[in-house]
Amino acid sequence: MSAAHLGPRIPLPPPAVASPECDSTVKLNGGSVCGPLAEEAQAMAVDARIRELGNRHRTLDEQIQREVTRPTADSLHVRELKQRKLRIKEEISALEARV
């Protein structure tokens, strides 16, 4: 099939180029935010993630406490819960270092 049969050419939008005055752009609700607002939005997202991970960490701690107080505690299950709790703590520490 020749190019004449494909119809008119539609120009492609230019490639995205980072603005020299904005080194922090965040996608928000289908648009982009640049500058201090982008940094604030990103910090808020990180804070929300830290809070969510903190909640998971507390929940795992509660599960561990319940498991170890059972007469027939499953040591393998307790170990897995503790490993998950440690991974979450490490992720929290890494995120806090970024903020």
Backbone as JSON, one array per atom type, in Angstrom:
{
  "sequence": "MSAAHLGPRIPLPPPAVASPECDSTVKLNGGSVCGPLAEEAQAMAVDARIRELGNRHRTLDEQIQREVTRPTADSLHVRELKQRKLRIKEEISALEARV",
  "N": [[0.84, -1.16, 0.0], [0.61, 2.21, -0.81], [1.9, 5.4, 0.36], [0.12, 7.4, -0.32], [-2.37, 6.33, -0.01], [-2.83, 6.24, 2.65], [-3.78, 8.57, 3.72], [-3.78, 12.01, 4.93], [-0.8, 13.21, 6.51], [-0.4, 13.35, 9.98], [0.98, 15.64, 12.11], [3.38, 14.86, 14.62], [3.45, 15.55, 18.14], [5.95, 17.71, 19.58], [8.88, 16.3, 21.16], [9.02, 15.83, 24.71], [10.73, 18.18, 26.59], [12.88, 18.94, 29.16], [12.46, 21.79, 31.14], [14.81, 24.35, 31.59], [14.63, 25.98, 33.84], [13.2, 24.5, 35.6], [13.67, 21.83, 37.54], [12.23, 19.98, 38.84], [9.55, 18.34, 38.13], [6.25, 17.25, 38.44], [3.76, 14.91, 37.68], [0.36, 15.54, 37.86], [-2.97, 14.93, 38.26], [-3.4, 14.59, 35.46], [-1.99, 16.72, 34.41], [1.01, 18.74, 34.48], [3.09, 19.83, 37.11], [5.31, 22.32, 38.12], [8.29, 23.3, 39.82], [8.25, 24.85, 43.11], [5.7, 23.95, 43.91], [5.61, 21.43, 42.82], [7.6, 20.15, 44.24], [6.5, 20.29, 46.8], [4.18, 18.75, 46.43], [5.33, 16.3, 45.86], [6.67, 15.82, 48.27], [4.48, 15.61, 49.97], [3.32, 13.29, 48.96], [5.3, 11.44, 49.58], [5.26, 11.65, 52.36], [2.69, 10.65, 52.86], [3.05, 8.03, 52.0], [4.93, 7.17, 53.87], [3.38, 7.29, 56.2], [1.45, 5.33, 55.59], [3.08, 3.03, 55.41], [3.98, 3.01, 58.04], [1.61, 2.38, 59.36], [1.23, -0.23, 58.38], [3.48, -1.41, 59.49], [2.93, -1.24, 62.25], [0.65, -2.88, 62.32], [1.76, -5.35, 61.59], [3.45, -5.69, 63.79], [1.56, -6.01, 65.81], [0.38, -8.41, 64.92], [2.55, -10.13, 65.19], [2.93, -10.05, 67.97], [0.52, -11.21, 68.83], [0.82, -13.74, 67.73], [3.12, -14.81, 69.01], [2.24, -15.05, 71.59], [0.49, -17.1, 71.54], [-0.17, -20.48, 72.53], [0.67, -22.45, 70.75], [2.58, -21.29, 68.97], [3.63, -20.5, 65.69], [6.74, -20.71, 64.67], [8.01, -20.31, 62.2], [6.16, -18.76, 60.8], [6.15, -16.5, 62.44], [8.76, -15.65, 62.05], [8.67, -14.96, 59.3], [6.84, -12.84, 59.41], [8.32, -11.03, 60.96], [10.44, -10.53, 59.2], [9.09, -9.26, 57.1], [8.23, -7.0, 58.49], [10.7, -5.82, 59.08], [11.62, -5.2, 56.46], [9.72, -3.28, 55.77], [10.32, -1.31, 57.68], [12.89, -0.61, 56.82], [12.26, 0.51, 54.34], [10.75, 2.7, 55.18], [12.76, 4.15, 56.52], [14.46, 4.75, 54.37], [12.78, 6.41, 52.84], [12.34, 8.49, 54.66], [14.87, 9.57, 54.72], [14.96, 10.8, 52.28], [13.24, 12.93, 52.53]],
  "CA": [[0.0, 0.0, 0.0], [1.46, 3.4, -0.88], [1.66, 6.45, 1.36], [-1.01, 8.21, -0.76], [-3.6, 5.69, 0.43], [-2.92, 6.31, 4.11], [-4.39, 9.82, 4.12], [-2.82, 13.07, 5.26], [0.07, 12.97, 7.66], [-0.7, 14.15, 11.16], [2.27, 15.89, 12.76], [3.53, 14.4, 16.0], [3.84, 16.64, 19.04], [7.39, 17.71, 19.84], [9.23, 15.51, 22.35], [9.07, 16.59, 25.96], [12.06, 18.65, 26.93], [12.89, 19.52, 30.5], [12.69, 23.21, 31.18], [16.03, 24.61, 32.37], [14.33, 26.6, 35.13], [12.43, 23.59, 36.45], [14.29, 20.51, 37.62], [11.34, 19.09, 39.57], [8.22, 18.35, 37.55], [5.46, 16.13, 38.92], [2.48, 14.73, 37.01], [-0.72, 15.66, 38.81], [-4.3, 15.02, 37.65], [-3.32, 14.71, 34.01], [-1.15, 17.84, 34.03], [2.33, 18.77, 35.12], [3.33, 20.93, 38.03], [6.74, 22.57, 38.13], [8.8, 24.22, 40.82], [7.98, 24.58, 44.52], [4.48, 23.15, 44.06], [5.95, 20.04, 42.5], [8.36, 19.63, 45.37], [5.56, 20.12, 47.91], [3.32, 17.61, 46.1], [6.14, 15.1, 46.0], [6.91, 15.62, 49.71], [3.22, 15.14, 50.54], [3.16, 11.9, 48.56], [6.25, 10.65, 50.37], [4.74, 11.62, 53.73], [1.54, 9.73, 52.88], [3.6, 6.68, 51.89], [5.54, 6.86, 55.17], [2.28, 7.0, 57.14], [0.87, 4.02, 55.22], [4.04, 2.01, 55.82], [3.95, 2.99, 59.5], [0.41, 1.61, 59.73], [1.51, -1.65, 58.1], [4.49, -1.82, 60.47], [2.21, -1.46, 63.52], [-0.21, -4.05, 62.16], [2.63, -6.53, 61.65], [3.9, -5.83, 65.18], [0.43, -6.59, 66.55], [0.26, -9.82, 64.51], [3.66, -10.86, 65.8], [2.65, -10.18, 69.41], [-0.55, -12.22, 68.99], [1.34, -15.07, 67.37], [4.06, -15.33, 70.0], [1.54, -15.34, 72.85], [-0.28, -18.33, 71.38], [0.54, -21.66, 73.05], [1.27, -23.21, 69.65], [3.09, -20.28, 68.02], [4.34, -21.01, 64.51], [7.98, -19.93, 64.61], [8.28, -19.94, 60.81], [5.27, -17.65, 60.49], [6.67, -15.34, 63.19], [9.98, -15.21, 61.34], [8.25, -14.29, 58.07], [6.25, -11.56, 59.8], [9.41, -10.16, 61.39], [11.19, -10.12, 58.01], [8.26, -8.26, 56.42], [8.27, -5.8, 59.33], [12.02, -5.22, 58.87], [11.64, -4.6, 55.11], [8.92, -2.05, 55.83], [11.11, -0.34, 58.45], [13.97, -0.15, 55.95], [11.66, 1.4, 53.34], [10.42, 3.94, 55.89], [14.03, 4.86, 56.76], [14.93, 5.27, 53.09], [11.9, 7.52, 52.47], [12.61, 9.6, 55.58], [16.15, 10.16, 54.33], [14.7, 11.64, 51.09], [12.43, 14.13, 52.87]],
  "C": [[0.9, 1.23, 0.0], [1.04, 4.43, 0.14], [0.45, 7.29, 0.97], [-2.33, 7.63, -0.27], [-3.8, 5.79, 1.94], [-3.58, 7.6, 4.59], [-3.34, 10.84, 4.5], [-2.01, 12.71, 6.5], [-0.32, 13.9, 8.79], [0.62, 14.37, 11.89], [2.25, 15.4, 14.21], [3.89, 15.58, 16.88], [5.35, 16.58, 19.29], [7.69, 16.89, 21.09], [9.31, 16.41, 23.57], [10.51, 16.94, 26.28], [11.98, 19.3, 28.31], [13.21, 21.0, 30.42], [13.92, 23.49, 32.04], [15.74, 25.24, 33.73], [13.54, 25.7, 36.06], [13.07, 22.21, 36.43], [13.42, 19.53, 38.39], [9.93, 19.24, 39.02], [7.5, 17.1, 38.0], [4.16, 16.09, 38.13], [1.39, 14.74, 38.07], [-2.03, 15.82, 38.07], [-4.24, 15.29, 36.15], [-2.47, 15.88, 33.53], [0.2, 17.76, 34.72], [2.43, 20.0, 36.0], [4.84, 21.07, 38.14], [7.09, 23.48, 39.29], [8.43, 23.83, 42.24], [6.72, 23.75, 44.75], [4.75, 21.69, 43.78], [6.7, 19.4, 43.67], [7.45, 19.38, 46.57], [4.65, 18.91, 47.67], [4.08, 16.3, 46.28], [6.4, 14.79, 47.48], [5.64, 15.1, 50.39], [2.98, 13.68, 50.19], [4.08, 10.99, 49.35], [5.77, 10.54, 51.82], [3.57, 10.64, 53.85], [2.03, 8.28, 52.81], [4.23, 6.25, 53.22], [4.46, 6.51, 56.19], [1.67, 5.63, 56.86], [1.8, 2.88, 55.66], [4.1, 1.89, 57.34], [2.75, 2.19, 60.02], [0.63, 0.11, 59.52], [2.49, -2.21, 59.13], [3.84, -2.12, 61.82], [1.33, -2.7, 63.46], [0.61, -5.34, 62.24], [3.12, -6.77, 63.07], [2.79, -6.46, 66.03], [0.25, -8.07, 66.21], [1.35, -10.67, 65.16], [3.39, -11.1, 67.28], [1.55, -11.23, 69.66], [-0.02, -13.62, 68.75], [2.24, -15.63, 68.46], [3.39, -15.64, 71.34], [0.65, -16.58, 72.74], [0.52, -19.52, 71.92], [1.25, -22.45, 71.95], [1.77, -22.25, 68.57], [3.88, -20.96, 66.91], [5.59, -20.16, 64.31], [8.34, -19.51, 63.18], [7.43, -18.74, 60.41], [5.74, -16.37, 61.2], [7.9, -14.78, 62.49], [9.64, -14.45, 60.06], [7.66, -12.91, 58.37], [7.33, -10.56, 60.21], [10.23, -9.67, 60.2], [10.41, -9.06, 57.23], [8.31, -6.93, 57.17], [9.61, -5.07, 59.14], [12.12, -4.55, 57.5], [10.86, -3.29, 55.09], [9.69, -0.96, 56.57], [12.24, 0.23, 57.61], [13.44, 0.81, 54.89], [11.28, 2.74, 53.97], [11.69, 4.78, 56.09], [14.55, 5.48, 55.47], [14.09, 6.47, 52.66], [12.15, 8.73, 53.37], [13.93, 10.3, 55.23], [15.97, 11.08, 53.11], [14.01, 12.93, 51.43], [13.26, 15.17, 53.58]]
}
